[in-house]
Amino acid sequence: MKPFKRTYIEITNTCNLSCEFCPGTSRTTQFMKPETFEKILVNLGQYSTHLYFHVLGEPLLHPEIAAFLDIAQKHKKLVNLVTNGTLISEKGYLIVGKPALRQVTFSLHSFVDAGKVASVNNYLGQIIDFAKKASQSHIICLRLWDTDADAGGAVGAAMIRHVQDEFDLSYSLMERLQTSSGVNLGKNIFINKTKRFEWPDLSGPDFGETGFCLGLRQQIAILADGTVVPCCLDRNGDMVLGNILSQKIEDIIGSKRAQRILNGFSRRKVAEILCKKCSYRLRFNLPSGLD
């Protein structure tokens, strides 16, 4: 079994925002314990090097975030942290300079909810202050939705103007982002646009039985209680493959359900109901034989 390019680990499924684009979860909210995280890394072994603190939840809410990064370093893992950015001025000092921290991604579209209590300048100001300091040791990514409502509307335009002013750019960042999906703002600091997606739901529309996905091929996700699912979009744990706290990773990935999903995608056949409800996988549709 080849190592996964990404292993998503949900250190908490609790969030301080209630963003319109995030449906939340029906699972009990919880915070993973550091000893649980370490057991997960031991059981993962060499099957994953790059960890993503992301499925649901705001990782900076975790009171022991620094300990998680230290444990990741101990096990020679690199961490990519995804945050809404609202806590970065309060918690940034806990993560900056940590050797295991490779990248911090700020989901700027979270401001639609965060903006209820903060201005664009205040919200972005703390993020950019952190970015300029942290970029000496880490990659910083500012992410916007690639839609008129979020990235090209009034709020998105205000954000882009603020970023342009803060980095004293000699060109129009708005125009540059219209022709490029990403722009380098300085050493290790980037801003990019990404297509908005809808979270799959068992009660949602069906997108057919034909398709391809990178789930179980390049990635897996581990929920806050140790449950392993094929990808980071299984927010409710609808496709349980096993639990890494009580099972070997080889047994989980080699299970009948996991192999049915993986082999199905190899044949461009969608095996799970949730996968049939997922529009995100349409981005990976490939002609047969190109995986």
N, C-alpha and C positions, 0 to 999 in steps of 0.2 A: 504494500500500500504506500503510495507516494504521500509525502507531507502535504498538508493543506496550505494554500497560500494565505488563507485567512481563517482564524478561529475567533468568532465573536463570543465574548464572555460578558454576561450581564451581571455586573457586580451589584447592581440594585435595579429594581424595576419601578422605583419611586421617582417621581419628578416634581419639581416646584412650579411647573407650568401646565396648562391644559390647552395645548395648541390645537387649532382646528384641524390640521392635517394629520394629527396623531390620535388614533381611536383608543389608545390605552389598552388595558388588558383585563380579562376576567379573572386572572390569577391573583392570589393573595400577594400584596406588596411586601417586599422584604429586602434586607441588606445582607449580602453574602459576608460570611466571616472570613478573616484572613487565613485561618487554618483550613477552611474549605477551599479557598482559592489555591492554596499551596498543594493540597491533595489533588485538585484538578490538574495542576501543572505537572505533578509527578506522574499522574495517570496518562496525561497527554504524551509525555516523553518527547521523542523526536518527531512526532507527527505534526508538530506545528511550532513555528518560530515567531510569526507575526500574530499578535493578539489585538483584537479590537474591543475596547470597552464600550460596547454598544449592542443593543437590541432595543429594549425600552429603558426608560429611566435616565436620570441625570447623574453621571458618575461623580461629579464634584460635590454632590450631596452626601456621598459616603464619607463618614467621619474618619475613616482609616485609609483614605485614598493613597497617602504617602507610603503606608505599609504595603499596599498592593504593588506599587511600583518597585519597592525594594525586593519583594518576593519574586517579581518578574525578573529582576536583574540577577538574583541568586540562581534562577533557573535558565538564564541566558535567553530570555524572551524579549522581544521588542513590542512596545505598546503604542497603539494608535488610539487616541482618546477623542471621542465625539461629544461635544457639549453645546448647550444653548447659549453659553457665555454669560449668563446673568450673575454667576457667582465667582467669576474669574478674579475680580479685584480682592475678594475675600479669601479665596482658596488658591489662587495662582502660586503663591509662595511655597505651597506644599508640594507642587509638582515640578516647578521649573528647576532645571539642572539635574533632575533624576536621570541617570544613565540609561535606564530602560525605556524612557519616554522618547519615542521616535517622532511622533506627529500629534499635533492638536488641531482638530477640525472644528470650526465654529459654524453652527447652522444658523446663519443670519436670518433665515426666514422665520426663526422663532420669535423675532421681534414683533411680529403681528400680535402675539400674545404678551410678550414682555413689555411692549409699548404701552400697555394699559397703565403701567406705573413708572415708565422711564421715557425720556426723549431719545431720539435717534443719536444725538450727539453724546449723551451720557452713556447710552448702551454701547455704542461703537468706541467711545473714548477709552473705556476700561479694557476693551478687547484689543485695541490697537496699542495701547500702552504695554500690555502684556506681550503682544506679538513682537514689538520692537526689542524688548528685553530678552524674551525667550528664544528668539531666532538665532541667537549665538550658539544654542545647543540643540534646538529642535526645529522641525519643519512646522510652519503655521499655515493653515489653509482657511480662508474665508469663503464660505459657500452660500450661494444664492440659488433660489429656484429660477429656472429658465422659462418664466411665464410672465405675461403682461401684468397679471394681478399682483405678483410678488416681487419679481426682479425688475420689471420694466415700468411698474406703476409709480405713484407718488412716493411711497415709502422706499421702494427699491432705488429710485432715482436719487432720493435724499441720501441714502446710504452710499451710493456710488460717488456722489459729489463729495461727501465727507471723507471717504477713503482717498479720493484724488487729492484733496487739500492736505490731508494728514501726511501723505507721502510725497507731496510737492511734485506731482507728475507733470511732465511737460507736454503731455498729450491728453486727449479726451478719453478717459477710462470708459465712459459709456459707449463711445464709438468702438473702442478696442474690443469690448465685450460683445458687441454685436457681430463681430467677425471672428472671434476666437472664444473657445470655451473656457480658456484660462489665461491669466496674465500674471507675470512675475512682478511683484511690487518692490522687491529688494531681496537681499540675501535670505533665502529660506522662507520667504513670505509670498504667498500666492492668493489670488482671488479667482474663483471659478464659478461657472454656472452649471447646474445639473438639472436634468429633466425631472419635473415633479412626478410622483407616482402615487398610486392609491394602494393602501395596505390590503392584501387579500383577506377575504372573509368567507367563511363557509356559506353564508347566506347571500354572497355577492353574485355578480354576473359570471357566467361560464365562458371562458375564452377557448374552449375546445380541448380535444384530447391529443393534439399534435403539437410538439414543441421541444425545446431544449432549455437546459438550465445548468448553471455551474454548481448548484447545491450538491454536496457530497463528492463533487469532482475537484473543486478548488476551495470549498469552504464548508464549515459546519458552525452551529451556534450552540452555546451552552447557557441555559437559563439560570436564574439566580439560585434555584434549588438543585442544580446539577443535571437537570434534564437535558438530553442531547436531542436536537432537532436538525433537519437538513440545512436550514438557512436562517438568516437574521430577520426574515419577514414572518416567521411563524410566531407571532406575538403571544398567542394563547396556548402554545404547546400542543397544537392539534396533531402534529406528526411525531409523536414520541418514538424515538429509536432506542432509548435506554437511559440509564443514569450513570454518569461517569464516576460518581462517588461510590458506587457499589458494583460496577462492571468494568471489565477491561475495554479499552477503546477498540481493540481489534474485534471483540465480540459484538460491540455496538454497531460498528461499521459493516461487519460481516453478517449482520442479522438479515433474515428474510425480507423484512420490510425495507431496510436500507438498500439491499441489493436489487430489490424490485424497482425502487425509485431510480437508482443509478443506471441499471440496465435498460429501464424504460426510456430514459432520456437519450441513451446511446442509440436507441432505435427511433428516436423522435416521437416517443409515445409517453404521454403524461399519466402517471400511475395513481397519483393522489388527488382527492377531491380539492384540497386547498390549492394545489398546484394548478388545477384547472381554473380556479378562481383568481389566479395571479396574472395581472397584466404586465408586471415587471419582467417576467421571464420572456416576454415577446421580444425584448431587446437582444436576447441571445440566440434567437432563431438562426440556425445555420443549415446550409445544405448538408445532406447526409454525407458522412465521412470526413467532416472538417473539424471534429472535436479533438 
